[in-house]
Amino acid sequence: MCHIHEIVLCIFGEENYKRLKRIVKIIGEIPMTDFLENVLNHHFENYWEEINKLLKKKDEEFRKKYM
């Protein structure tokens, strides 16, 4: 079970919500919040380096343009 630090509203498209609801219903052992936390953790673990490079690039572009 995940440790919730803050409750936030998250809006999904109808198709994604249906998929999530179906997956969680079939698995039956995990709340949707925990499933989504696991998906996000997996995504960040696998793509953090790429995400971080993009963030640094965009930050540099922003600083050059506005600072």
C-alpha positions as CSV (number, residue, x, y, z in Angstrom):
1,M,0.0,0.0,0.0
2,C,1.3,3.5,-0.9
3,H,1.9,6.2,1.6
4,I,-0.3,9.1,0.7
5,H,1.2,12.5,1.6
6,E,-1.3,14.7,-0.2
7,I,-4.7,14.1,-1.7
8,V,-5.0,15.6,-5.2
9,L,-7.7,15.5,-7.9
10,C,-6.6,13.8,-11.1
11,I,-8.8,13.9,-14.2
12,F,-8.6,11.2,-16.8
13,G,-10.1,10.8,-20.2
14,E,-13.1,8.4,-20.3
15,E,-11.2,5.7,-22.1
16,N,-8.3,5.7,-19.7
17,Y,-10.6,5.7,-16.7
18,K,-12.5,2.7,-18.1
19,R,-9.2,0.9,-18.6
20,L,-8.0,1.6,-15.1
21,K,-11.3,0.6,-13.6
22,R,-11.3,-2.7,-15.5
23,I,-7.6,-3.5,-14.6
24,V,-8.2,-2.8,-10.9
25,K,-11.5,-4.8,-10.9
26,I,-9.8,-7.8,-12.5
27,I,-6.8,-7.7,-10.3
28,G,-9.1,-7.2,-7.3
29,E,-6.2,-7.0,-4.8
30,I,-5.2,-3.4,-5.1
31,P,-7.0,0.0,-4.8
32,M,-6.8,2.2,-7.9
33,T,-4.6,4.7,-6.0
34,D,-2.0,2.1,-5.3
35,F,-2.1,0.8,-8.8
36,L,-1.6,4.3,-10.2
37,E,1.2,4.9,-7.7
38,N,2.9,1.7,-8.9
39,V,2.5,2.7,-12.6
40,L,4.0,6.2,-11.9
41,N,6.9,4.8,-9.9
42,H,7.7,2.3,-12.7
43,H,7.5,5.1,-15.3
44,F,9.8,7.4,-13.4
45,E,12.3,4.6,-12.6
46,N,12.5,3.8,-16.3
47,Y,12.4,7.3,-17.8
48,W,13.8,9.6,-15.1
49,E,17.0,10.2,-16.9
50,E,15.2,11.2,-20.1
51,I,12.7,13.3,-18.2
52,N,15.5,15.0,-16.3
53,K,17.4,15.9,-19.5
54,L,14.2,17.4,-20.9
55,L,13.6,19.4,-17.7
56,K,17.1,20.8,-17.7
57,K,16.9,21.7,-21.4
58,K,13.6,23.5,-20.9
59,D,14.9,25.3,-17.8
60,E,17.9,26.5,-19.7
61,E,15.7,27.8,-22.6
62,F,13.5,29.6,-20.1
63,R,16.4,31.2,-18.3
64,K,17.9,32.4,-21.6
65,K,14.6,33.9,-22.7
66,Y,13.4,35.5,-19.5
67,M,16.3,36.1,-17.2
